[in-house]
């Protein structure tokens, strides 16, 4: 959990480096928290003990700020993880089609999207595979074990705990 909080504290840090451990823990904790939040919102909607407006406002007031904060932290962390491998943070633009596909799927119903873009399912699947491969590379590729243009080796600075 300390690694997750460390990532949130460095939400606007696009200059230094991040370890694989920080990246992996962030992904894991973010997935668990997002799943819990999604389950709560789904349960509120399905129980029908509260109005649709209440669920809408709960999503707007809780889920939206959480999503914005976590996405910003994720972009920052991905840039720092790329820096650890000696790459520019701009390499994460490879994931831009993933974000575009999420936006399209949020704006349009599946039927509308199928009419506008007949190959949408294949496109979305390909984009998800690319994103998973990219995340796996970030998670499993060791960083440069020396000082690089983005700073000192984070493992050399702190082998077990976040800085």
N, C-alpha and C positions, 0 to 999 in steps of 0.2 A: 504494500500500500504506500510505503514511503516513496517508491519510484514513481507511482502515479501522481502523488502530490508534488513531487519534484518537477514532473512534467508540467503540471498546471501552474506552478510558480514561475516556470520559464516559458510561459505562453507567448511572450513577445521576443524571445531570444532566438534569433536566426543566425547567430554568428559562431557559436561554439560547436562542440561535438557531443554526441549522445551514444551511450553503450547499447549493446544488444539487449542487455537485461532491462534497461529503462524502457526500451521500445516494446519488448515482449510483455512486460508487466503492464504497461499502459494499455496495450491491445486487449489483454486478458481482463483487466479490471473494467475497462470501458465497455467491453462486450457484456460482462455480467451486469453492470449498472444499467446499461441500455435495455437489456433483457428484462430486468426487474421493473424499470420504468414503463416499458411497453406492456408488460403483463398487468401492471396496476391500471394503466389507462384502458386496456382491453377489458379487464374485470369490471371496471366502473361502467363501461359502455354496455357490457353484456348483462349485468345484474339488473339493469333498468330501475335501480333504486334511486338513481340520480338522473337529472335531465340531460339531454344531449348538449345543452348549453353549458352545463356544469363541466362535462367532460371536455368540451371545446376550450373553456377557460382554463381548466387544469392543464391541458396540453399546451396552451399558449403561454401560461405563466410559469410552468415548470419545465416542460419538455423543450420548448423553444430556446430558453436561455441555456439550459444544459447542453443542447445540441450545438449551439453557437460556440460556447466555451470549449467544449470537447473538440470540435472541428478545428478551431484556431490552435489549440494545443497540439492537435494531431499534425497539422501543417508545419508548425514550428518544430515538433519532435522529428518528423520525417526529414526536414531540412537538416537538422543537426545529426541525424543518423547517417544521411548521405555524406555530410561533412566528415564523419568519422571514417568513411570509406574513401575519402579523398575526392568526392564528387561534389558538384554544385547542387545546392538545394533546388534549383530549377528543374532538375531531373524528375521531380515529382509531377511535373506537368503531364507525364505519361498517363497519370490517373485522371486527367481532365475529362475524357470520354465517360468515365465512371460517374463523375459528378453530374455531367450533362444528362446521362441516362436516368439517374435518380431524380433529377428535376423534372425531366419529361414524364417519368412514371408517376410523379406526384401531381403533376398538372393535368395530365390526360388520363382518362379511364383506359383500361387495357384494350377495349374494343376500338375506341377512338384512335389510339396509338397504332393499332394494327391496320387501320384504314390509312392513316397518314404515312406510316412507315411499315410496309408489309413484312419486312425481314426483321422487325423489332426484336423478336424473341432470340434470334441467332445473334444479333448485335449485342443485346444485353448479356447473353451467356459468354460471348467472346470477351466483352469488357470485364466481366467478373473474373474470368480465368486470368486475364492480364493483370488485374489488380491483385489476385491471390499470389501469382508468381512474383510480382513486384514486392509484395509484403514478405514473402518467404525469403527473397534475396536479402531484404533489409534485416530480417530476423536472424538468418543463419550465416551471413557473410561477416567474417571478423573484420573489425576496423583496422586501420593502419597502426602498427605497433610503434609508432614514432610520432614526433611532432610533425604536423603537416600545416598547410597554409591556414587552417581553421583553428589551430590551437594544439595544446598538448594532448597526449593520449589519455582519455578519461580513465582507463584502467590503471594507468600509472599514478594518477591523482588520487583515486579512491577505489580500491579493489572490491569492496563489498557493499558499500553504502552510497546513496546519492550524495553528491557534493553539497 
